[in-house]
């Protein structure tokens, strides 16, 4: 038995977080490398590499899907094959949030339903702080995390590299009836923006980080998860308030574990009194009750504010 030094990092107690409060979304079934989901009135089939088991529902249930995403050789590339009529876009809601959903060539629809648990947790931290909270949402996509944070009382800065999805996010803000809330919508490269904010002396009490495996900024800047995440976390520490409230870090489709994110976030928040919790973001099938893992996460919160 090896005796570890007192300064050694402790092993994280990994958690599974779920989003059980959906009414407009369901994971109906999964298996054989695909998942069958209900987005509002439509049943959709999409590839899912985690679903290595057999399907639980009969073939007739899968055949009733309105559309199937057919992948090509390129990562996340492909097209939708429609079996029944599907509107170009439609409205969905989660609790008090309303937003637009539409199929895209990247197989995504503008919402990651499993992330609802993170929206709820973030909102809890903001409300429990009982003081002004400035939140920076990097890689903000269609804005649902930003809207949830603003709805909870935060001043939000939302950054994304795609002009199209920022426009989509602003449409979601209007649809949700939240146009009067303080949200800045910024088209920029995440790393460049954070470094400029540091030079300007900007500070944030909350950070939401949802970086992709690979991406490009508005001026062709290349984002690579393993290469640039350490630099991003280091730069984000420079823009943290002296009294931070929370930090959330999520990762998809990367060859990393929640342990990796845990120690990275622990290092970033060294010196701040708080708690790091980490694990997997999952959804539960309606069919067989299996848990489908869709992302890994690590999050830190000021320990005296609210339990994780």
N, C-alpha and C positions, 0 to 999 in steps of 0.2 A: 504493500500500500504506500503510495507516494504522499508525503505531507506537503500540502500547498502553503505558500507564504500567505501571511495575513492580508497582503495587498492584492491577492489574486481576485479576479472577477468571479462573482457567484454565478452558478448555473441558473438561467431563467426558468421560471415556471410558466410554460407556454399555455396559451388559452385558445379556445375556439370562440369566435364572435359571430353571431347570427343576426338576421334582420327579419324577425317574425311578424312585424306589423304591417306588411304589405296587404293590400286588397286588389290593386290593379296589376300585380305581377305574381306569377307562380312558376316555380321549377316543377314541372309536371312529372318528368322522368329523365333518366340519363342512362347511357350505356353504349357500348360498341363505338366509342369515340365521338359521340354526339350528345346533345342535350335538347330536350323538348320543353319549350317555355311558353307561358302565356303572357303577352304584353298587351294589357287592355283586352280588346275583343279578339285578338289574333293569336293563333298558335304558330310558333316559329321553331325551326330546327337549325341549330348551329353546331359547328365542330367543337369538341371539347376533349382535349388530350388526356385530362385527368379521369375521364369516365371509361376505365378499362374493364369494367364489369359488364354483365349482360343487362339488357333492358328489362324492366319489370312490367311495363304495360304491353298489351297485345299490339300487333302490327296495325290493326284498325285505328288505334288511337294516334299512332304516328302518321298514318296515311291521311288523317284528318287535318294535318297541319296546313296552314295557308301558304307558307313559303319555306323553302330550304336554301340555306347558304351553301353554294358550291365553291369550295376553295380551289385556287390554282396552285402552281408550284411556288409562287412567291409567298413569303411569310405574311399572313393576314390578308392576302389578296384573294379576289374571287368575285362572284356575282350571285345575286338572288334569283332563284327559280321559283316562279309564282304558280301555285296550283289553284288558288282562288283569288278573288279580288281583294287587294289590300290598298288602303288609302296611302297616298305619298307620305303623309305625316298625320299623326293623331295625338290627342291629348291624354296624358296620364297624370296621376297624382300620388303623392305619398304624404299622409297626414295633411298638413296645411300647405304643402308645396304642390304647385301645378306646373307641368312642363310639357314640351313637345318631344315626340319620339318619331324617328324615321329610320328606315333601313339605309345602310351605307355600304360602300364597296369594301370597307374594312371589316365587315361583319358586325360592327357595333351599331347601337341604335340611339346613342345620345344619353344613355343612363346605364350605370352599373348597379343593378339592384342590390347586390351584396354590400355595397358601400353605405347603405342606409344606416347600418349600425354605427358607422363612423360619424355620419351627420348627427345622429342623436347624441352620441358621446360628446362631440364637439360643442353642441348646443348646451349640454349639461355643464360643461366646464365654463362656458361664457356666462351663463346665468348664475352659477355658484360663485363666480369671482366677485360679484357685487361692486364692480368698479369698471371704468372704461377699458375695453379690450380692443386693440387693433390687431386684425388678423391678415396675414399674407397667405394667399392660396396660390401656390406655384403649380404649373401644368394643370390649370383649373378646368379645362375641357368645357362642358356646356353649363357650368356654373351652379350645379345643385348644392355642392358643399358650401359655396360662397353664399348662396341664398339662405341656407339653413343657419349659417353663422350670423348673417345680417339679421335674420328674423329673430335670433336669440338676443340681439342687442349689440353686436360687434360692428365696428367700422372695418370694412373689408377692402383689400386690394387684391384683385383677381388678375393673374398673369397667365397668358397662353400664347403660343407661337403661331396659332392659326386664326386668321381674320374671320374665316367662316364660322368657327365654333364660338368665337367671341360674339359674333352677331347672333348666333343661336342662343347663347347664354343671356343676352340682353332681351331677346324675345321671351325666354323663360321668365325673366324678371317681370316683364310686362304681364304675361299670362298669369303669374302668381299674384298679381296685384301688389307687388313690392317695389314699384318704381320710385317711391319716395325714400327708400332705405339707402344709407351711405355706402355705395359700392363703386370703386374705381375699376374700370375695365381697361387693362393694359395689354397691348400687343407687343410682345418682346421675347427675347431669349431669356430663360429663367436665370441662368448663371450671370449674364451681363447685368440684368436688372438688379439682382441681389448685390452685386459689387458696387453698382451706382448708388443704391440705397445706403450702403455702408459709408461711402464717401460723403453722402449728404447728411449722415448722422441720423437717418430714420431708424426707428425702433418699433418692434412688434411684440405684443404679449402672446400671440398665438401664431403657429405656423402649420399649414397643411401642405404636405409634400406628396405628390402622387406621380413620380417620374416614370416615363415609359422605359422599355428596354433600349429602344433606339428612336431618335427623332431628329427633326431639323427645325432650326429657328427661322424667323421671318426673313433673315438675310442669308440663309443657307448654313447657319451655324449647326454643327453636328453634336448631338447629344448621345453619349454612350454610357449606359448605367454604371458599369464597373469602373470605367475610366474617370468619370466626372463626379459621381456621387460623393466620394470623400471630400473633394474640393467644395462642392455645393454645401455640404453639412458644415464644413469649417467656416465658409463665408456666411452661412445662416446664423451661426453663433454670434457673429459680429453685429447682427441686426436684432438680436434678441434684447428685449427690455431687461432692466435690472430686476424686474419682478415678473417673469414670464408666467403664463397660466397653463399653456399646453403646447405640445408639438405632436403631430401625427405624421408618420411615414408609412406609405404603402408601396408595394412592388408587385407587378404582374409579370408572368411569363419570363422570369429570370431564373438562372441556375443558382439560386441562393436559398437559404433557409431563414426562418424567422430569427434564429439565433444570430445570424449575420447582422440583420437590422438592429437587433437588440443591443449588441455591443457597440455598434456604430452610434446609435442614439445615446447610449449611456456615456460614451466618450464625449459626444457633442455637449451634453448637459452637465458635464462634470462641474461640481462646485455649486450647482443649483439644488435646493432642497426639493426633492420630488420623487416620483415613483415611475419606473419604466415597466410597462407590461407589453408583451409581445405574443404573437401566435399566428393563426391562420384565419382568414375571412372565409366563411362557408355559407352555403345555402342548403336547406333541407328539401329533399324530394317529397312531393305529395304522394308519389306511388309507393315507394318502399321505405321511406324515411332515412335513406342514406344521406350522409353529409358529403357535399361536393365542394372541395377546396378550390377557391378561385383566386386567392391572393395571399400574400403574407403581410404582416404589419408589425409596427412597433410604435408605441405612443407613450408620451411622458406627460404627467400632470403634476401641478403643485400639490404636494401631499396633503396639505391641510384644507384643500378646497372641496374635494369630493372623492369618494372611493372609486377605483377604476372599474 
